[in-house]
Amino acid sequence: MNPEHPSFIPLQEQETSSNLEKWLSSELPKQYEEKAKALNELGLLEVLPECGEIGIVGIDGKEYPFPSEEQIKEEMLKNREVFETKMRQGFTELEITPFGLPLERLMHTARQSIFKHHKEGKLFGTKKNQDDESESLEPFEINEYEPLFVWEDLKDADTQGTLIYYPKKFSKNHQGLTKQELLDASKDSPFSGFTVYLREKDINIPGEGHGQTQEGRTQLEAGKSLKEYFTLLQTQAEYQHESGQTPEDWLTLFSTHLKKTNQVIDDYQWNGRYSYLFGSYYPVSDDMPRASWIRDAGQAGLGGYGPGDLSLGAGVRSVVRIGT
């Protein structure tokens, strides 16, 4: 067969294409339904009074309909090469964040989720291997006064415009946007008000020296500073199209994963790590949010950390955004 002939498609390219198509036809419907159902049962979605669709009312009082499965599929096919590459590198888990909601709403949901699971005796640490049915679950006690610690500067930072999203630098010249600016900038997008992204299948951030290499990409291991992670994503081709999570992403993932598995995430004193949320930045104090489950305190925690600070027990969960 002549390679120059238009009908010729290299075998590797055929396999790549079929893998994406297979995920879109089998995994996307299943994962989309699962996420939509979880968000609805957590009370984060509602029937919007004006348009009549399911969605959220953002911090600006505007309605933001929930992105459809077809819109997600169309966006992925539009950027086929990017998603083919990142899926081969392990980014196969769909997540949907109601970004336009106030942070306080997502914090409240996380608190209520912790209380509910503890009351039912279903609050456990994260398993090392989610697929290992023989691995035992360890129950937790909680701080019943405050099951979610929140860094004081983070409270209302999204509605006040002091929290910056997707910075390009850790400085006053951060080139990032406030939540309202992001909502305004995405007003014509079908994803407006939401962040839709892919993450790696393993919910646990790998420890130092334990990252796996897949299709030329080595997982981001714990033990580096925020600046080092940020530089890697900006300069290394293997991490192209990846970005950090935001506090909204983490709180939503915490609540939906807990609902699905009865397990917390980022249990840094066990199988997890502190999670740097460098999809956001607080320039007033030159800090970035980081999150974890704190066993000793019996609570989840959203704190602040300097970009240059180093913690061997902290890492990042980078994501590939489909739309925001």
DRENDO-1510 file (C-alpha; in Angstrom, 1 decimal, always signed):
<recs>
REC; n; res; u; v; w
REC; 1; MET; +0.0; +0.0; +0.0 .
REC; 2; ASN; +1.3; +3.4; -0.9 .
REC; 3; PRO; +1.9; +5.6; +2.3 .
REC; 4; GLU; +1.1; +8.7; +0.2 .
REC; 5; HIS; -2.4; +7.5; -0.6 .
REC; 6; PRO; -5.0; +9.4; +1.4 .
REC; 7; SER; -6.7; +6.2; +2.6 .
REC; 8; PHE; -3.5; +5.0; +4.3 .
REC; 9; ILE; -3.5; +5.4; +8.1 .
REC; 10; PRO; -0.5; +4.2; +10.0 .
REC; 11; LEU; -1.3; +1.4; +12.5 .
REC; 12; GLN; -0.2; +3.4; +15.5 .
REC; 13; GLU; -2.4; +6.3; +14.5 .
REC; 14; GLN; -5.4; +3.9; +14.0 .
REC; 15; GLU; -4.9; +2.5; +17.5 .
REC; 16; THR; -4.6; +5.9; +19.0 .
REC; 17; SER; -7.8; +7.1; +17.3 .
REC; 18; SER; -9.7; +4.0; +18.2 .
REC; 19; ASN; -8.6; +4.3; +21.9 .
REC; 20; LEU; -10.0; +7.8; +22.1 .
REC; 21; GLU; -13.2; +6.8; +20.3 .
REC; 22; LYS; -13.6; +3.9; +22.7 .
REC; 23; TRP; -13.3; +6.1; +25.7 .
REC; 24; LEU; -15.8; +8.6; +24.3 .
REC; 25; SER; -18.3; +5.9; +23.6 .
REC; 26; SER; -18.0; +3.8; +26.7 .
REC; 27; GLU; -16.2; +5.7; +29.5 .
REC; 28; LEU; -17.5; +9.2; +28.9 .
REC; 29; PRO; -21.2; +8.3; +29.3 .
REC; 30; LYS; -20.6; +6.3; +32.4 .
REC; 31; GLN; -18.3; +8.8; +34.1 .
REC; 32; TYR; -20.4; +11.8; +33.0 .
REC; 33; GLU; -23.6; +10.2; +34.5 .
REC; 34; GLU; -21.7; +9.3; +37.7 .
REC; 35; LYS; -20.4; +12.9; +38.2 .
REC; 36; ALA; -23.7; +14.5; +37.4 .
REC; 37; LYS; -25.5; +12.3; +39.8 .
REC; 38; ALA; -23.0; +12.8; +42.6 .
REC; 39; LEU; -23.1; +16.6; +42.3 .
REC; 40; ASN; -26.9; +16.6; +42.2 .
REC; 41; GLU; -27.1; +14.3; +45.3 .
REC; 42; LEU; -24.6; +16.5; +47.1 .
REC; 43; GLY; -27.0; +19.4; +46.6 .
REC; 44; LEU; -24.7; +21.4; +44.3 .
REC; 45; LEU; -27.0; +21.4; +41.3 .
REC; 46; GLU; -30.5; +22.8; +41.0 .
REC; 47; VAL; -33.2; +23.5; +38.4 .
REC; 48; LEU; -32.4; +27.0; +37.2 .
REC; 49; PRO; -35.6; +29.2; +37.6 .
REC; 50; GLU; -35.1; +31.3; +34.4 .
REC; 51; CYS; -33.8; +28.8; +31.8 .
REC; 52; GLY; -35.3; +25.7; +33.3 .
REC; 53; GLU; -32.1; +23.7; +32.9 .
REC; 54; ILE; -30.0; +21.9; +35.6 .
REC; 55; GLY; -27.0; +23.9; +36.7 .
REC; 56; ILE; -25.8; +26.5; +39.3 .
REC; 57; VAL; -26.3; +30.1; +40.2 .
REC; 58; GLY; -22.8; +31.7; +40.3 .
REC; 59; ILE; -21.4; +34.3; +42.6 .
REC; 60; ASP; -22.7; +37.0; +40.3 .
REC; 61; GLY; -26.3; +35.8; +40.5 .
REC; 62; LYS; -26.3; +34.5; +36.9 .
REC; 63; GLU; -27.4; +31.0; +35.8 .
REC; 64; TYR; -24.9; +28.5; +34.5 .
REC; 65; PRO; -26.3; +25.4; +32.9 .
REC; 66; PHE; -24.5; +22.1; +33.5 .
REC; 67; PRO; -22.3; +21.1; +30.5 .
REC; 68; SER; -23.8; +18.3; +28.4 .
REC; 69; GLU; -22.0; +15.1; +27.6 .
REC; 70; GLU; -22.2; +16.0; +23.9 .
REC; 71; GLN; -20.4; +19.3; +24.5 .
REC; 72; ILE; -17.6; +17.6; +26.3 .
REC; 73; LYS; -17.3; +15.1; +23.5 .
REC; 74; GLU; -17.2; +17.8; +20.9 .
REC; 75; GLU; -14.5; +19.8; +22.7 .
REC; 76; MET; -12.3; +16.7; +23.1 .
REC; 77; LEU; -12.7; +15.8; +19.4 .
REC; 78; LYS; -11.9; +19.4; +18.5 .
REC; 79; ASN; -8.6; +19.0; +20.3 .
REC; 80; ARG; -8.2; +15.3; +19.4 .
REC; 81; GLU; -4.4; +15.3; +19.3 .
REC; 82; VAL; -4.1; +16.8; +22.8 .
REC; 83; PHE; -6.5; +14.4; +24.5 .
REC; 84; GLU; -5.1; +11.4; +22.6 .
REC; 85; THR; -1.7; +12.2; +24.0 .
REC; 86; LYS; -2.8; +12.9; +27.5 .
REC; 87; MET; -5.0; +9.9; +27.7 .
REC; 88; ARG; -2.2; +7.7; +26.7 .
REC; 89; GLN; -0.2; +9.3; +29.5 .
REC; 90; GLY; -2.9; +8.2; +32.0 .
REC; 91; PHE; -5.4; +11.1; +32.2 .
REC; 92; THR; -8.6; +9.1; +31.9 .
REC; 93; GLU; -10.8; +10.2; +34.8 .
REC; 94; LEU; -13.4; +12.8; +34.2 .
REC; 95; GLU; -14.2; +15.5; +36.8 .
REC; 96; ILE; -16.7; +18.3; +36.8 .
REC; 97; THR; -16.3; +21.2; +39.2 .
REC; 98; PRO; -19.2; +23.8; +39.8 .
REC; 99; PHE; -16.5; +26.5; +39.7 .
REC; 100; GLY; -18.9; +29.5; +39.7 .
REC; 101; LEU; -20.4; +28.6; +43.1 .
REC; 102; PRO; -19.0; +30.5; +46.1 .
REC; 103; LEU; -16.1; +28.7; +47.8 .
REC; 104; GLU; -18.1; +28.8; +51.1 .
REC; 105; ARG; -20.8; +26.7; +49.5 .
REC; 106; LEU; -18.3; +24.0; +48.5 .
REC; 107; MET; -16.7; +24.2; +52.0 .
REC; 108; HIS; -20.1; +23.7; +53.6 .
REC; 109; THR; -20.8; +20.7; +51.3 .
REC; 110; ALA; -17.4; +19.1; +52.3 .
REC; 111; ARG; -18.2; +19.6; +56.0 .
REC; 112; GLN; -21.6; +18.1; +55.7 .
REC; 113; SER; -20.2; +15.1; +53.8 .
REC; 114; ILE; -17.6; +14.5; +56.5 .
REC; 115; PHE; -20.3; +14.6; +59.2 .
REC; 116; LYS; -22.7; +12.4; +57.3 .
REC; 117; HIS; -20.1; +9.7; +56.6 .
REC; 118; HIS; -18.8; +9.7; +60.1 .
REC; 119; LYS; -22.3; +9.4; +61.6 .
REC; 120; GLU; -22.9; +6.4; +59.3 .
REC; 121; GLY; -19.6; +4.8; +60.3 .
REC; 122; LYS; -18.3; +5.2; +56.7 .
REC; 123; LEU; -15.4; +7.6; +56.9 .
REC; 124; PHE; -12.2; +5.9; +56.0 .
REC; 125; GLY; -8.6; +6.6; +54.9 .
REC; 126; THR; -7.7; +6.3; +51.3 .
REC; 127; LYS; -6.7; +2.9; +50.1 .
REC; 128; LYS; -3.3; +2.4; +48.5 .
REC; 129; ASN; -4.8; +0.6; +45.6 .
REC; 130; GLN; -8.5; +1.4; +44.8 .
REC; 131; ASP; -8.8; -1.8; +42.8 .
REC; 132; ASP; -7.6; -4.1; +45.6 .
REC; 133; GLU; -10.8; -5.4; +47.2 .
REC; 134; SER; -8.8; -7.2; +49.9 .
REC; 135; GLU; -7.2; -4.0; +51.2 .
REC; 136; SER; -8.8; -3.1; +54.5 .
REC; 137; LEU; -10.4; +0.3; +55.2 .
REC; 138; GLU; -9.3; +2.2; +58.3 .
REC; 139; PRO; -12.1; +4.2; +60.0 .
REC; 140; PHE; -11.5; +7.8; +61.2 .
REC; 141; GLU; -12.7; +9.9; +64.1 .
REC; 142; ILE; -13.3; +13.6; +63.4 .
REC; 143; ASN; -13.2; +16.9; +65.0 .
REC; 144; GLU; -16.9; +17.4; +65.5 .
REC; 145; TYR; -16.4; +21.1; +66.2 .
REC; 146; GLU; -14.7; +21.8; +62.9 .
REC; 147; PRO; -14.2; +18.9; +60.4 .
REC; 148; LEU; -12.8; +21.3; +57.8 .
REC; 149; PHE; -10.0; +23.8; +58.7 .
REC; 150; VAL; -9.8; +26.7; +56.3 .
REC; 151; TRP; -7.0; +29.2; +56.1 .
REC; 152; GLU; -8.5; +32.6; +57.2 .
REC; 153; ASP; -7.3; +34.4; +54.1 .
REC; 154; LEU; -9.1; +32.0; +51.8 .
REC; 155; LYS; -12.5; +32.7; +53.3 .
REC; 156; ASP; -14.6; +34.7; +50.8 .
REC; 157; ALA; -11.4; +35.3; +48.8 .
REC; 158; ASP; -13.1; +34.2; +45.6 .
REC; 159; THR; -16.1; +36.6; +46.0 .
REC; 160; GLN; -13.9; +39.4; +47.1 .
REC; 161; GLY; -11.5; +39.0; +44.2 .
REC; 162; THR; -8.4; +38.5; +46.2 .
REC; 163; LEU; -7.9; +34.9; +45.1 .
REC; 164; ILE; -6.3; +34.6; +41.6 .
REC; 165; TYR; -6.8; +31.7; +39.3 .
REC; 166; TYR; -4.4; +30.2; +36.7 .
REC; 167; PRO; -1.5; +32.5; +37.4 .
REC; 168; LYS; +1.4; +32.6; +35.0 .
REC; 169; LYS; +3.8; +34.0; +37.6 .
REC; 170; PHE; +4.0; +34.0; +41.4 .
REC; 171; SER; +4.2; +37.8; +41.7 .
REC; 172; LYS; +2.1; +40.9; +41.6 .
REC; 173; ASN; +2.4; +40.5; +37.8 .
REC; 174; HIS; +0.7; +37.1; +38.0 .
REC; 175; GLN; -1.3; +37.5; +34.8 .
REC; 176; GLY; -4.1; +35.4; +36.3 .
REC; 177; LEU; -7.8; +36.2; +36.7 .
REC; 178; THR; -10.3; +36.5; +39.5 .
REC; 179; LYS; -13.3; +34.2; +39.6 .
REC; 180; GLN; -15.6; +36.9; +38.2 .
REC; 181; GLU; -13.2; +37.7; +35.4 .
REC; 182; LEU; -13.1; +34.0; +34.5 .
REC; 183; LEU; -16.9; +33.8; +34.5 .
REC; 184; ASP; -17.1; +36.9; +32.3 .
REC; 185; ALA; -14.4; +35.6; +29.9 .
REC; 186; SER; -16.2; +32.3; +29.5 .
REC; 187; LYS; -19.7; +33.7; +29.1 .
REC; 188; ASP; -20.0; +32.3; +25.5 .
REC; 189; SER; -18.5; +28.9; +26.4 .
REC; 190; PRO; -20.8; +25.9; +27.0 .
REC; 191; PHE; -18.6; +25.2; +30.0 .
REC; 192; SER; -19.1; +28.6; +31.6 .
REC; 193; GLY; -19.5; +28.4; +35.4 .
REC; 194; PHE; -17.9; +24.9; +35.4 .
REC; 195; THR; -14.4; +23.4; +35.1 .
REC; 196; VAL; -14.3; +20.1; +33.3 .
REC; 197; TYR; -11.0; +18.2; +33.3 .
REC; 198; LEU; -9.3; +14.9; +33.2 .
REC; 199; ARG; -7.0; +13.5; +36.0 .
REC; 200; GLU; -4.9; +10.4; +36.4 .
REC; 201; LYS; -6.8; +7.3; +37.5 .
REC; 202; ASP; -4.9; +6.9; +40.8 .
REC; 203; ILE; -6.3; +9.3; +43.3 .
REC; 204; ASN; -3.1; +9.2; +45.3 .
REC; 205; ILE; -0.2; +11.6; +44.5 .
REC; 206; PRO; +3.0; +9.4; +44.2 .
REC; 207; GLY; +5.7; +9.7; +46.7 .
REC; 208; GLU; +9.2; +10.7; +45.9 .
REC; 209; GLY; +10.8; +8.0; +43.7 .
REC; 210; HIS; +7.5; +6.2; +43.1 .
REC; 211; GLY; +6.3; +8.0; +39.9 .
REC; 212; GLN; +5.6; +5.8; +37.0 .
REC; 213; THR; +6.5; +6.6; +33.4 .
REC; 214; GLN; +3.8; +6.3; +30.7 .
REC; 215; GLU; +4.2; +7.3; +27.1 .
REC; 216; GLY; +7.2; +9.4; +27.8 .
REC; 217; ARG; +5.7; +11.2; +30.8 .
REC; 218; THR; +6.9; +10.6; +34.4 .
REC; 219; GLN; +4.3; +11.2; +37.1 .
REC; 220; LEU; +4.9; +14.3; +39.2 .
REC; 221; GLU; +6.2; +13.0; +42.5 .
REC; 222; ALA; +6.0; +14.6; +45.9 .
REC; 223; GLY; +9.0; +16.4; +47.3 .
REC; 224; LYS; +9.4; +19.5; +45.2 .
REC; 225; SER; +8.5; +23.1; +45.8 .
REC; 226; LEU; +5.5; +24.8; +44.1 .
REC; 227; LYS; +7.9; +26.8; +42.0 .
REC; 228; GLU; +9.6; +23.6; +40.8 .
REC; 229; TYR; +6.3; +22.0; +39.8 .
REC; 230; PHE; +5.2; +25.2; +38.1 .
REC; 231; THR; +8.4; +25.4; +36.1 .
REC; 232; LEU; +8.1; +21.7; +35.1 .
REC; 233; LEU; +4.6; +22.3; +33.7 .
REC; 234; GLN; +5.7; +25.4; +31.9 .
REC; 235; THR; +9.0; +24.1; +30.3 .
REC; 236; GLN; +8.8; +20.3; +29.9 .
REC; 237; ALA; +7.0; +19.0; +26.8 .
REC; 238; GLU; +5.8; +15.9; +28.7 .
REC; 239; TYR; +3.6; +18.1; +31.0 .
REC; 240; GLN; +2.2; +20.3; +28.2 .
REC; 241; HIS; -1.5; +21.1; +28.5 .
REC; 242; GLU; -1.5; +20.3; +32.3 .
REC; 243; SER; -2.4; +22.8; +35.0 .
REC; 244; GLY; -2.9; +22.8; +38.8 .
REC; 245; GLN; -6.2; +22.2; +40.7 .
REC; 246; THR; -8.0; +25.1; +42.3 .
REC; 247; PRO; -9.6; +25.0; +45.8 .
REC; 248; GLU; -13.0; +24.5; +44.0 .
REC; 249; ASP; -11.6; +21.5; +42.2 .
REC; 250; TRP; -10.2; +19.9; +45.4 .
REC; 251; LEU; -13.3; +20.5; +47.5 .
REC; 252; THR; -15.5; +19.0; +44.8 .
REC; 253; LEU; -13.2; +16.0; +44.3 .
REC; 254; PHE; -13.0; +15.5; +48.1 .
REC; 255; SER; -16.8; +15.4; +48.4 .
REC; 256; THR; -17.5; +13.3; +45.3 .
REC; 257; HIS; -14.8; +10.8; +46.0 .
REC; 258; LEU; -16.0; +10.5; +49.6 .
REC; 259; LYS; -19.5; +9.9; +48.4 .
REC; 260; LYS; -18.4; +7.2; +45.9 .
REC; 261; THR; -15.8; +5.3; +48.0 .
REC; 262; ASN; -16.3; +6.4; +51.7 .
REC; 263; GLN; -12.7; +7.5; +51.6 .
REC; 264; VAL; -11.0; +10.9; +52.1 .
REC; 265; ILE; -8.3; +12.1; +49.7 .
REC; 266; ASP; -4.7; +13.3; +50.3 .
REC; 267; ASP; -4.4; +11.6; +53.7 .
REC; 268; TYR; -0.7; +12.7; +54.0 .
REC; 269; GLN; -0.1; +10.7; +57.1 .
REC; 270; TRP; -1.0; +7.5; +55.3 .
REC; 271; ASN; -1.2; +6.7; +51.6 .
REC; 272; GLY; -1.7; +10.3; +50.4 .
REC; 273; ARG; +0.2; +13.6; +50.2 .
REC; 274; TYR; -0.5; +17.2; +50.8 .
REC; 275; SER; -1.9; +18.6; +47.6 .
REC; 276; TYR; -0.6; +21.9; +46.3 .
REC; 277; LEU; -3.5; +23.8; +44.6 .
REC; 278; PHE; -1.4; +25.9; +42.2 .
REC; 279; GLY; -4.3; +26.6; +39.9 .
REC; 280; SER; -4.8; +29.5; +42.3 .
REC; 281; TYR; -2.7; +32.1; +44.0 .
REC; 282; TYR; -3.1; +34.6; +46.8 .
REC; 283; PRO; -0.8; +37.5; +45.9 .
REC; 284; VAL; -1.5; +39.6; +49.0 .
REC; 285; SER; +0.7; +37.3; +51.0 .
REC; 286; ASP; +2.5; +35.5; +48.1 .
REC; 287; ASP; +0.9; +32.2; +49.2 .
REC; 288; MET; -0.9; +29.3; +47.4 .
REC; 289; PRO; -3.6; +27.0; +48.9 .
REC; 290; ARG; -2.7; +23.5; +49.7 .
REC; 291; ALA; -5.1; +20.8; +51.0 .
REC; 292; SER; -5.0; +17.4; +52.8 .
REC; 293; TRP; -6.7; +15.2; +55.3 .
REC; 294; ILE; -5.1; +15.8; +58.8 .
REC; 295; ARG; -5.4; +12.5; +60.8 .
REC; 296; ASP; -4.1; +14.0; +64.0 .
REC; 297; ALA; -6.7; +16.8; +64.0 .
REC; 298; GLY; -9.5; +14.7; +62.6 .
REC; 299; GLN; -10.3; +17.1; +59.9 .
REC; 300; ALA; -9.7; +18.1; +56.3 .
REC; 301; GLY; -7.5; +21.2; +55.9 .
REC; 302; LEU; -7.2; +24.1; +53.4 .
REC; 303; GLY; -4.1; +26.1; +54.2 .
REC; 304; GLY; -1.6; +28.4; +52.6 .
REC; 305; TYR; +2.0; +27.8; +51.5 .
REC; 306; GLY; +4.7; +29.8; +50.0 .
REC; 307; PRO; +5.7; +29.0; +46.4 .
REC; 308; GLY; +9.3; +28.5; +47.3 .
REC; 309; ASP; +8.7; +26.4; +50.4 .
REC; 310; LEU; +9.6; +22.7; +50.3 .
REC; 311; SER; +7.7; +19.8; +51.9 .
REC; 312; LEU; +8.7; +16.2; +51.3 .
REC; 313; GLY; +5.1; +15.2; +52.1 .
REC; 314; ALA; +3.5; +17.5; +49.5 .
REC; 315; GLY; +2.9; +17.1; +45.7 .
REC; 316; VAL; +0.5; +18.1; +43.0 .
REC; 317; ARG; -2.4; +16.5; +41.2 .
REC; 318; SER; -2.1; +18.1; +37.8 .
REC; 319; VAL; -5.1; +18.0; +35.5 .
REC; 320; VAL; -5.9; +18.5; +31.8 .
REC; 321; ARG; -8.7; +21.0; +31.4 .
REC; 322; ILE; -11.4; +20.2; +28.8 .
REC; 323; GLY; -13.2; +23.4; +29.4 .
REC; 324; THR; -13.7; +26.2; +31.9 .
</recs>
